[in-house]
């Protein structure tokens, strides 16, 4: 009986703790779990992230490396050994890395190759924060600590008593250089390893300083130690320097890198680390993270919800990362991957617009517009130097994914208020990309067919043709929107408005879904709406049929009106998670993630369908959006190593959560609207960059109270299913009254529906 009472008591305490709400917090960075999403593998993604130890949008990231050189899964939570601590710029394991080298302490026998030097470690002896990483390496009996700046970092190694303590520097294979300068306690080198495209004159130069003299210094090549050699140029070069250490002795190391030169790397180090010690850099890093994350303060959620929110926000603040540097005159310069030269101005790299146009860039426009202003200037330089806007940058044009979604990224920034950069050059870049097919997935593949027929045909050997058509139509809409904002003449922009309706060319009335169409105007046959790939991209027709961001009302009309549209939306969740994987020849991880989610055909782990939940607002059933938004947040996100439900993808899947937790989502970038869902927290405070404050109150919010009973906006009753970006930028108060019962009378009138192109009177 005592045992039963004790068990019941423990269960009660556990339940109470999990339901405990969090009030005001002062250090949001300490609620971040950088390990969220790291329990992943190629066959099943729970995020496909790595613990990123870096500053927001920093040029360089650091991560412990458990995988072998060249393995995109650089760090996996289930791994047992660490091979090194890697400087990385990897946007995704599928894209792999560039600008990389690693550092690793060893003791005893001089071990330098990645297998021999690897050490067992435990998460129990690992501390992971955005601004600080520490781990105990059992085989070496060494604790390694890292704290970063934007282009540099400090390391602190705590060694045992040993005459044979070493630090290995690995410049990696595919062409590298290293030089040891014992008199200066210094190592310099460069790596040329990258994964995508063809880069001109690519080198990542690094400089390393130690605070302790070397007792030995040797270069190495491949698996061969080059005794006494202090300079090595080889396919795979490295260095190993030795020390005699006392028990508990700390050896400090400062490191910085540059894409431009050794001299610039030295400048980056002296400018960012100066005379700071490890603890000073660590505290500065913590302060920067707290300032950046504190732009949004959440209160009244559970411990897990608060952790998930700030872990997701942290993940959003990395990509694209800075690739620009400040020269000795403090002028902004960058190495150009298109010309191989150092040129003036901003540049960013490492992101894919197919993922991030949806919510990540709209979030930047809302909360960090000055950062996106720099990114827009970087896009101008991409166009001037490379001739095209990137669609996937890694760090130059990468032949990956589909669409011409740079148009959305550019248009949304300007329409949401971005100014102070050469928008007319970007306008020319958008038109160029929309009407031409470029290299490395730039421009539009199949553009001749699209412009002549109004769609990319299924039978002309252009894969994922239906998905391309739908995305091009939306991209044309964003170009039209930007053209209007720039007051371009109708003769120039009406063609883009006309093409915005090209989605209708693929609608199959017999199935009520989008379907590939042959060049002769007949639909592809046979047609299986559950077939992944083929006419679609990483999804099936049930996923892509909603990709009409610009005209949901028009889509609903095609589907038979709002009642049938709502029924069609419901079907996504009620259908079984069946699939046809014949296009791929195996079950790709995105399919598996849908199958195991227990949400029918809803595949939140990939981007094409993530906005679909919000579409009930366009057909008078907003309470269904409220239900499914909360359901997805509760079931698909956790602040744990398996915390995502698919690839996190450069902040996009995190941006869905952060927006949704605030209570709205940008269904149609390049329109001045967010579509309302339902807030997750009792209170959210947004400190906008213009100095205004937006407060979102929902005091009755709870697990049960997920429905909006009523909403007031600055004290006035508000019935619309959308909020204006420009109005929100003025600050104010949104007051949500939440209920356990849906209010089926609010937001049901057509006047309350969000934007659709076909219903706008212009």
C-alpha positions in Angstrom: 0.0 0.0 0.0 2.9 2.4 0.9 4.5 1.5 -2.4 1.3 2.3 -4.3 0.8 5.6 -2.5 4.4 6.5 -3.2 4.0 5.7 -6.9 0.8 7.7 -7.1 2.5 10.6 -5.3 5.4 10.6 -7.8 3.1 10.5 -10.7 1.2 13.5 -9.4 4.4 15.4 -8.8 5.6 14.6 -12.3 2.3 15.6 -13.9 2.3 18.9 -11.9 5.9 19.7 -13.0 5.1 19.1 -16.7 2.0 21.3 -16.4 3.8 24.0 -14.4 3.6 27.4 -16.2 6.6 29.7 -16.6 6.4 33.4 -15.8 8.7 36.1 -16.9 12.2 35.0 -17.7 15.4 37.0 -17.8 17.8 34.7 -19.7 16.0 33.2 -22.6 19.2 31.8 -24.0 19.3 29.4 -21.0 15.9 27.9 -22.2 17.5 26.9 -25.5 18.4 23.3 -26.2 20.8 23.2 -29.1 20.5 19.4 -29.1 16.9 19.6 -30.3 16.7 17.7 -33.6 20.1 16.0 -33.3 18.7 12.4 -32.9 18.5 12.0 -36.6 19.8 9.7 -39.4 19.3 9.6 -43.2 16.3 7.2 -42.9 14.5 9.2 -40.3 14.9 12.9 -39.6 13.9 14.3 -36.2 15.4 17.7 -37.3 18.7 16.8 -39.0 20.3 19.5 -36.9 23.6 19.7 -35.1 24.5 21.7 -31.9 25.4 25.0 -33.4 27.8 27.0 -31.2 27.8 30.4 -32.7 26.5 34.0 -32.7 23.3 34.9 -34.4 23.9 34.9 -38.2 27.6 34.4 -37.4 30.0 33.8 -40.2 31.4 30.7 -38.5 29.7 28.0 -36.5 31.4 25.4 -34.3 30.1 21.9 -33.5 31.4 18.7 -31.9 32.0 16.2 -34.7 30.9 12.6 -34.2 30.7 11.7 -37.9 33.6 11.1 -40.3 35.0 13.8 -42.5 32.5 14.2 -45.4 29.6 12.8 -43.4 26.7 15.3 -43.5 25.5 13.9 -40.2 28.4 15.7 -38.5 26.9 15.2 -35.0 24.3 12.6 -34.1 22.9 12.3 -30.6 23.2 8.6 -30.5 26.9 8.6 -31.3 29.5 7.4 -28.7 32.6 9.2 -29.8 33.8 12.7 -30.8 36.4 13.0 -33.5 37.0 16.7 -33.3 35.5 20.1 -32.9 34.7 21.4 -36.3 34.3 24.9 -37.7 31.3 24.5 -40.0 28.9 26.3 -42.3 26.7 23.3 -43.1 23.1 24.3 -43.8 21.8 20.8 -44.0 23.3 17.2 -43.9 21.9 16.8 -47.5 23.9 19.8 -48.7 27.0 19.0 -46.6 29.7 21.5 -45.6 32.2 24.1 -46.7 34.8 26.2 -44.9 35.7 23.5 -42.4 38.5 22.3 -40.3 38.7 20.7 -36.9 40.6 20.7 -33.6 41.0 17.8 -31.1 43.0 17.3 -27.9 44.7 13.9 -27.3 47.0 12.5 -24.6 49.5 9.6 -24.4 50.3 8.2 -27.8 50.5 10.9 -30.5 47.2 10.1 -32.4 46.1 12.4 -35.2 43.9 10.7 -37.8 40.2 10.9 -37.2 39.7 7.3 -36.1 42.6 7.0 -33.8 42.1 10.3 -32.0 38.3 9.8 -31.5 37.3 9.7 -27.8 34.3 8.3 -26.0 32.0 10.9 -24.4 28.7 11.0 -22.5 25.9 13.6 -22.7 26.0 13.5 -18.9 29.3 15.3 -19.2 28.3 17.6 -21.9 27.1 21.2 -21.5 25.5 22.7 -24.7 24.5 26.3 -25.0 24.4 28.6 -28.0 27.4 30.6 -26.7 29.3 27.8 -24.9 30.1 24.1 -25.3 31.9 21.8 -22.9 32.5 18.1 -22.9 34.7 15.6 -21.2 36.7 13.4 -23.5 37.2 10.2 -21.6 40.0 8.6 -23.6 42.1 11.7 -23.4 41.0 12.7 -19.9 40.6 16.2 -21.2 37.7 18.7 -20.9 37.2 20.8 -24.0 35.3 24.2 -23.9 34.4 26.5 -26.7 32.9 30.0 -26.8 32.5 31.8 -30.2 32.3 35.2 -31.7 31.0 35.9 -35.3 34.3 35.0 -37.0 36.5 33.6 -34.2 36.4 31.5 -31.1 38.2 30.7 -27.9 39.0 27.1 -26.8 40.0 26.0 -23.3 41.4 22.6 -22.7 41.8 21.2 -19.2 44.5 18.5 -19.4 45.7 15.8 -17.0 49.2 15.5 -15.7 51.1 14.3 -18.8 54.3 14.7 -20.7 52.4 13.8 -23.8 49.5 16.2 -24.2 48.7 17.2 -27.8 46.3 19.3 -29.8 45.6 18.1 -33.4 44.6 20.5 -36.1 42.9 18.8 -39.1 42.7 20.9 -42.3 40.7 18.1 -44.0 41.1 16.5 -47.4 40.4 17.6 -51.0 43.3 20.1 -50.8 44.6 21.8 -47.7 47.6 23.6 -46.3 49.1 24.0 -42.8 52.1 25.7 -41.2 53.3 25.5 -37.6 55.2 28.6 -36.3 56.5 27.5 -32.9 58.2 30.8 -32.1 54.8 32.5 -32.2 52.9 29.6 -30.6 50.9 29.7 -33.8 49.4 27.5 -36.6 48.0 28.8 -39.9 46.4 26.9 -42.7 43.5 26.7 -45.1 40.9 24.2 -46.3 39.5 24.0 -49.8 36.9 21.4 -49.1 33.3 22.2 -50.3 30.3 20.2 -51.5 28.2 22.1 -54.0 28.8 23.7 -57.3 32.0 25.0 -58.7 33.7 27.6 -56.6 36.4 30.0 -57.9 39.5 30.3 -55.7 37.8 28.9 -52.6 39.8 28.8 -49.4 38.9 29.0 -45.8 42.0 30.5 -44.1 42.5 30.0 -40.4 44.9 31.3 -37.8 45.4 29.7 -34.3 47.3 31.0 -31.3 48.1 29.1 -28.1 49.0 30.6 -24.7 51.6 27.8 -24.0 54.8 27.0 -25.8 55.1 23.7 -27.8 57.3 20.9 -26.6 56.9 19.2 -30.0 55.5 20.2 -33.4 54.9 18.0 -36.4 52.9 18.2 -39.6 51.1 15.2 -41.0 49.7 14.1 -44.3 46.8 11.5 -44.6 47.8 8.8 -42.1 51.6 9.6 -42.1 53.3 11.7 -39.4 55.9 14.0 -41.0 58.3 14.3 -38.1 59.9 17.7 -37.9 58.0 19.0 -40.9 56.3 22.3 -40.0 54.7 23.1 -43.3 52.5 20.8 -45.4 50.6 21.2 -48.6 48.7 18.0 -49.5 45.4 16.5 -50.3 44.9 16.0 -46.5 47.2 18.0 -44.2 47.3 18.6 -40.5 49.4 19.5 -37.5 49.9 18.2 -34.1 51.6 20.2 -31.4 52.6 18.9 -28.0 52.8 20.1 -24.4 53.9 19.0 -21.0 50.9 19.6 -18.7 50.2 19.4 -15.0 47.0 17.9 -13.6 44.2 20.4 -14.2 46.3 22.7 -16.3 44.4 24.8 -18.8 45.7 25.5 -22.3 43.9 28.3 -24.0 43.6 28.7 -27.8 42.3 31.5 -30.0 41.2 30.8 -33.5 39.7 32.8 -36.4 39.1 32.3 -40.1 38.5 34.2 -43.3 37.3 33.5 -46.8 39.6 36.2 -48.0 43.2 35.8 -46.7 45.4 35.0 -43.7 45.8 38.7 -43.1 42.0 39.1 -42.9 41.8 36.1 -40.5 44.4 37.8 -38.3 42.3 40.9 -38.4 39.1 39.0 -37.5 40.8 37.5 -34.5 42.3 40.7 -33.2 39.1 42.6 -33.7 36.7 40.1 -32.2 38.8 38.5 -29.4 41.2 41.4 -28.7 42.7 40.8 -25.2 39.5 39.1 -23.9 40.0 35.9 -21.9 37.7 32.9 -22.3 35.2 34.0 -19.7 34.9 37.5 -21.1 34.1 36.1 -24.6 31.6 33.7 -23.0 29.8 36.4 -21.1 29.7 38.7 -24.2 28.3 35.8 -26.2 25.6 35.1 -23.6 24.6 38.8 -23.6 24.3 38.9 -27.4 22.1 35.9 -27.4 19.9 37.2 -24.6 19.5 40.5 -26.4 18.6 38.9 -29.7 16.2 36.3 -28.2 14.6 38.8 -25.9 13.0 40.6 -28.8 10.2 38.1 -28.1 9.2 37.4 -24.5 6.7 34.5 -23.8 4.9 33.9 -20.5 2.4 31.5 -19.2 3.4 28.4 -21.2 4.6 25.1 -19.8 8.3 24.4 -19.3 8.4 22.3 -22.4 6.6 24.9 -24.5 8.9 27.7 -23.4 12.0 25.5 -24.1 10.6 24.6 -27.5 9.8 28.2 -28.4 13.3 29.5 -27.6 15.1 26.5 -29.1 13.1 27.1 -32.3 13.9 30.8 -32.2 17.6 30.0 -31.7 17.5 27.8 -34.8 16.0 30.5 -36.9 18.8 33.0 -36.2 21.6 31.2 -38.1 20.7 31.0 -41.8 21.7 32.5 -44.1 25.0 33.2 -42.3 27.2 36.1 -42.9 29.9 35.7 -45.5 31.1 39.3 -45.3 34.0 40.6 -43.3 35.3 44.0 -42.3 38.6 45.0 -43.8 41.3 47.1 -42.0 39.4 50.3 -42.9 36.2 48.8 -41.4 34.6 48.5 -44.8 32.3 45.6 -45.6 33.9 43.2 -48.1 33.3 39.6 -49.1 34.9 36.9 -51.1 32.8 36.2 -54.2 32.2 32.5 -55.1 31.3 33.6 -58.6 34.4 35.6 -59.5 36.9 34.3 -56.8 37.7 37.9 -56.0 37.3 40.1 -52.9 34.6 42.7 -53.6 32.9 45.4 -51.6 29.5 44.9 -49.9 27.5 42.3 -48.0 27.1 38.7 -48.8 25.3 35.8 -47.1 25.3 32.1 -47.8 23.9 28.7 -46.8 20.1 28.6 -47.3 17.4 27.3 -49.6 14.6 29.6 -50.6 12.3 26.7 -51.4 12.1 26.1 -47.6 12.6 29.6 -46.2 10.4 31.9 -48.3 7.4 30.5 -46.5 8.0 31.8 -42.9 11.7 32.4 -42.1 12.1 35.5 -44.3 8.7 36.9 -43.3 9.8 36.5 -39.7 13.0 38.5 -40.4 10.9 41.2 -42.0 8.7 41.4 -38.9 11.3 41.1 -36.1 14.8 41.8 -37.6 14.2 43.9 -40.7 17.7 45.5 -40.5 19.3 42.1 -40.8 17.2 41.3 -43.9 18.2 44.6 -45.3 21.8 43.4 -45.3 20.6 40.1 -46.8 18.8 42.0 -49.6 22.0 43.9 -50.3 23.8 40.5 -50.5 21.3 39.3 -53.1 22.1 42.3 -55.2 25.7 41.3 -55.1 24.8 37.7 -56.0 23.0 39.0 -59.1 25.8 41.4 -60.1 28.6 38.9 -59.7 26.9 35.7 -60.7 24.2 36.9 -63.1 21.3 35.3 -61.2 19.7 35.3 -57.8 20.3 32.1 -55.9 17.5 29.7 -55.2 19.8 27.5 -53.0 23.1 29.0 -51.8 25.7 26.6 -50.5 27.7 29.0 -50.5 27.2 29.8 -54.3 24.5 28.4 -56.6 23.6 24.9 -55.6 21.6 22.6 -58.0 19.0 21.7 -55.5 15.2 22.0 -55.2 12.8 23.8 -57.5 11.0 27.1 -57.9 12.0 30.7 -58.4 11.3 31.7 -54.8 13.9 34.4 -54.7 11.0 36.4 -56.1 9.1 35.9 -52.9 12.1 36.7 -50.7 12.7 40.0 -52.5 9.1 41.1 -52.8 8.1 40.3 -49.3 11.0 42.4 -47.8 10.0 45.5 -49.8 6.3 45.1 -49.3 6.8 44.7 -45.6 8.7 48.0 -45.5 12.3 47.2 -46.4 14.1 50.3 -47.8 17.6 51.7 -48.3 18.9 49.3 -50.9 18.9 49.1 -54.7 15.4 47.6 -55.2 15.5 48.5 -58.9 18.4 46.2 -59.5 16.5 43.5 -57.6 13.5 44.2 -59.8 15.5 43.5 -62.9 16.9 40.4 -61.3 13.4 39.1 -60.6 12.3 39.6 -64.2 15.5 38.0 -65.5 15.0 34.9 -63.3 11.3 34.7 -64.2 11.9 34.6 -67.9 15.1 32.6 -68.3 16.5 29.2 -67.4 19.8 29.5 -65.6 22.5 27.2 -64.3 22.5 25.4 -61.0 18.7 25.6 -60.5 18.6 29.4 -61.0 15.9 31.0 -63.0 13.1 28.6 -64.1 13.6 25.2 -65.6 10.9 24.6 -68.3 10.3 28.4 -68.6 9.6 28.2 -72.4 6.8 25.7 -71.8 5.5 27.6 -68.8 5.3 30.9 -70.6 3.8 29.4 -73.8 1.4 26.8 -72.4 0.8 28.2 -68.9 2.3 25.1 -67.3 5.4 22.9 -67.3 4.3 19.6 -69.1 4.6 16.2 -67.5 5.9 14.5 -70.6 8.8 16.6 -71.6 11.4 15.1 -69.2 11.3 17.9 -66.7 10.8 16.3 -63.3 8.5 17.7 -60.6 6.7 19.7 -63.3 3.4 20.2 -61.5 5.2 21.5 -58.4 7.2 23.8 -60.6 4.1 25.2 -62.3 2.4 25.9 -59.0 5.5 27.6 -57.5 6.1 29.7 -60.7 2.5 30.9 -60.6 3.0 32.1 -57.0 6.4 33.6 -57.8 4.8 35.5 -60.7 2.3 36.8 -58.2 5.0 38.2 -55.9 6.7 39.9 -58.9 3.3 41.5 -59.7 2.9 42.6 -56.1 6.4 44.2 -56.1 5.8 45.8 -59.5 2.7 47.4 -58.1 4.5 48.6 -55.0 7.2 50.1 -57.3 4.5 51.7 -59.4 5.7 50.0 -62.5 3.4 50.4 -65.6 0.6 47.9 -66.2 2.3 47.1 -69.6 5.2 45.7 -67.6 3.5 43.8 -64.8 0.1 42.6 -66.1 1.8 39.5 -67.6 2.8 38.4 -64.1 -0.7 38.9 -62.8 -2.0 36.8 -65.6 0.5 34.0 -65.0 -0.5 34.1 -61.3 -3.6 32.2 -62.4 -1.7 29.4 -64.1 -2.4 27.1 -61.2 -5.8 26.6 -62.7 -4.3 24.8 -65.7 -3.4 21.8 -63.5 -6.6 21.5 -61.5 -8.3 18.2 -62.3 -12.0 18.5 -61.5 -12.5 14.8 -61.6 -10.3 14.3 -58.5 -10.4 17.8 -57.1 -6.7 17.9 -57.0 -3.7 19.2 -58.9 -2.4 16.8 -61.6 0.4 16.7 -64.1 -0.6 17.7 -67.6 1.0 16.6 -70.9 2.1 19.1 -73.6 -1.0 18.2 -75.7 -3.3 19.5 -72.9 -4.3 16.1 -71.6 -3.8 15.1 -68.0 -1.2 12.5 -67.2 -2.4 9.0 -66.8 -2.5 6.9 -64.8 -2.8 9.3 -61.8 -2.2 8.3 -58.2 -2.7 11.2 -55.8 -0.7 9.3 -53.2 2.4 9.1 -55.5 5.3 11.0 -54.0 7.7 12.8 -56.4 7.1 12.4 -60.1 5.0 15.5 -60.9 5.6 16.9 -57.4 8.5 17.7 -55.1 9.0 15.6 -51.9 5.3 15.1 -51.6 2.2 14.0 -53.4 -0.8 15.7 -54.9 -2.6 15.8 -51.6 0.3 17.9 -50.3 0.9 20.2 -53.3 -2.7 20.9 -54.2 -2.8 23.6 -51.6 0.2 25.5 -53.0 -1.9 28.4 -54.4 -0.8 30.8 -51.7 -1.9 33.8 -53.8 -5.5 32.7 -54.5 -7.0 30.4 -51.9 -10.5 31.6 -52.7 -10.0 30.8 -56.3 -8.8 27.3 -55.3 -11.8 26.8 -53.1 -14.1 27.8 -56.0 -12.4 25.2 -58.2 -13.0 22.6 -55.5 -16.7 23.3 -55.4 -17.1 26.1 -52.9 -16.2 26.7 -49.3 -18.1 23.7 -47.8 -16.5 21.2 -50.2 -13.2 23.0 -49.7 -13.4 22.5 -45.9 -14.3 18.9 -46.5 -11.3 18.5 -48.7 -9.0 20.0 -46.0 -10.5 17.6 -43.5 -9.7 14.7 -45.7 -6.0 15.4 -45.4 -6.3 14.3 -41.7 -8.8 11.5 -42.1 -7.2 9.7 -45.0 -4.8 6.9 -44.0 -1.1 7.6 -44.4 -0.7 5.5 -47.5 1.9 6.2 -50.1 3.4 5.2 -53.5 7.2 5.4 -53.4 7.8 4.0 -56.9 9.2 7.3 -58.2 12.0 7.1 -55.7 12.3 3.3 -55.6 12.4 3.3 -51.8 10.8 5.0 -48.8 12.5 8.3 -48.5 12.6 9.8 -45.0 9.9 12.4 -45.7 7.5 9.6 -46.5 8.4 7.7 -43.3 7.9 10.8 -41.2 4.4 11.3 -42.6 3.6 7.7 -42.1 4.5 7.6 -38.4 3.0 11.0 -37.4 -0.5 9.6 -37.1 -2.0 12.7 -38.8 -3.2 11.0 -42.0 -1.8 12.6 -45.1 -0.6 15.7 -43.3 3.2 15.7 -43.7 4.3 18.6 -41.4 7.9 17.3 -41.5 8.3 18.8 -45.0 7.5 22.3 -46.2 4.9 22.1 -49.0 1.9 21.5 -46.8 2.9 23.5 -43.7 0.6 26.4 -44.5 -2.4 24.2 -45.2 -3.8 24.2 -41.7 -4.4 27.9 -41.9 -6.6 27.6 -45.0 -9.8 26.9 -43.0 -9.8 30.7 -42.4 -10.5 31.3 -46.1 -13.7 29.2 -46.0 -15.4 30.3 -42.8 -14.1 27.6 -40.5 -11.3 29.3 -38.5 -11.9 27.1 -35.4 -10.6 24.1 -37.4 -7.3 26.0 -38.0 -7.2 26.7 -34.2 -7.7 23.0 -33.4 -5.0 21.7 -35.8 -2.5 24.4 -35.1 -2.5 23.5 -31.4 -2.6 19.8 -32.2 0.5 20.1 -34.4 2.4 22.3 -31.9 1.7 19.8 -29.1 2.4 16.6 -31.0 5.1 17.5 -33.5 7.5 19.6 -31.5 9.4 18.8 -28.3 12.6 20.5 -26.8 14.4 17.2 -27.1 17.0 15.5 -29.4 14.0 14.0 -31.4 12.1 17.2 -31.1 11.2 17.9 -34.8 9.1 15.8 -37.1 11.3 16.1 -40.2 14.1 18.2 -41.5 14.3 21.6 -39.7 15.6 23.2 -42.9 17.4 26.5 -42.2 14.9 27.8 -39.7 11.7 27.2 -41.7 10.1 24.4 -39.6 11.1 26.4 -36.5 9.5 29.5 -37.9 6.2 27.7 -38.4 6.2 27.0 -34.6 7.3 30.5 -33.5 4.7 32.2 -35.7 2.0 29.7 -34.7 2.8 30.1 -31.0 2.4 33.9 -31.4 -1.0 33.2 -32.9 -0.7 33.9 -36.7 1.2 32.8 -39.8 2.3 34.4 -43.1 0.4 32.2 -45.5 1.1 34.5 -48.5 4.4 36.3 -48.3 4.4 39.5 -50.5 1.0 40.3 -49.0 0.6 42.6 -46.0 -1.2 40.0 -43.9 -0.8 37.2 -41.4 -3.5 34.6 -41.1 -4.8 34.1 -37.5 -4.4 30.7 -35.8 -4.5 30.7 -32.0 -1.8 31.7 -29.6 0.0 29.1 -27.4 1.1 31.3 -24.5 -0.9 33.4 -22.0 1.2 36.4 -23.0 3.7 37.3 -25.8 5.5 40.6 -26.0 7.2 41.6 -29.2 9.7 44.4 -29.0 9.7 45.6 -32.6 12.8 47.1 -34.2 11.2 50.4 -34.6 10.8 50.8 -30.9 7.1 49.9 -30.8 5.7 47.1 -28.6 3.1 44.5 -29.6 1.5 42.6 -26.8 -0.5 39.4 -27.4 -2.6 38.5 -24.3 -4.5 35.2 -23.9 -4.9 34.9 -20.1 -7.3 31.9 -20.3 -5.0 29.9 -22.6 -4.5 26.3 -21.6 -4.3 22.8 -23.0 -8.1 22.7 -23.2 -8.7 26.3 -24.2 -7.4 26.3 -27.7 -10.2 28.1 -29.4 -10.7 31.8 -29.9 -14.0 33.0 -28.3 -13.4 36.6 -29.2 -10.5 39.0 -30.1 -10.0 42.6 -29.5 -7.4 44.7 -31.2 -6.4 47.9 -29.2 -9.6 47.6 -27.3 -12.0 47.2 -30.3 -13.7 44.0 -31.3 -11.9 42.3 -34.2 -13.7 39.7 -36.3 -11.2 39.3 -39.2 -9.2 36.1 -39.7 -6.1 38.1 -40.5 -3.8 40.8 -39.1 -2.1 43.5 -41.1 1.7 43.6 -40.9 1.8 47.4 -41.3 -0.7 47.8 -38.5 1.2 45.4 -36.2 4.3 47.4 -36.7 2.6 50.3 -35.0 2.5 48.2 -31.8 -0.6 47.7 -29.7 -2.5 45.0 -27.8 -4.2 41.9 -29.1 -6.5 40.4 -26.5 -7.6 36.8 -27.1 -10.4 35.3 -25.1 -9.8 31.6 -25.3 -12.3 28.8 -24.8 -12.6 25.0 -24.7 -15.5 25.3 -27.1 -15.1 26.6 -30.7 -16.9 29.9 -31.6 -18.5 29.0 -34.9 -19.9 32.5 -35.4 -16.6 34.4 -35.4 -14.7 34.9 -38.7 -17.3 33.2 -40.8 -18.3 36.1 -43.1 -16.6 36.5 -46.4 -15.5 40.0 -45.4 -13.4 38.4 -42.7 -11.4 36.1 -45.0 -7.8 36.7 -45.8 -6.4 38.0 -49.1 -7.0 36.1 -52.4 -6.1 37.6 -55.7 -9.3 36.7 -57.4 -11.4 38.6 -54.9 -9.4 41.8 -54.7 -10.8 44.8 -56.5 -8.0 46.8 -58.0 
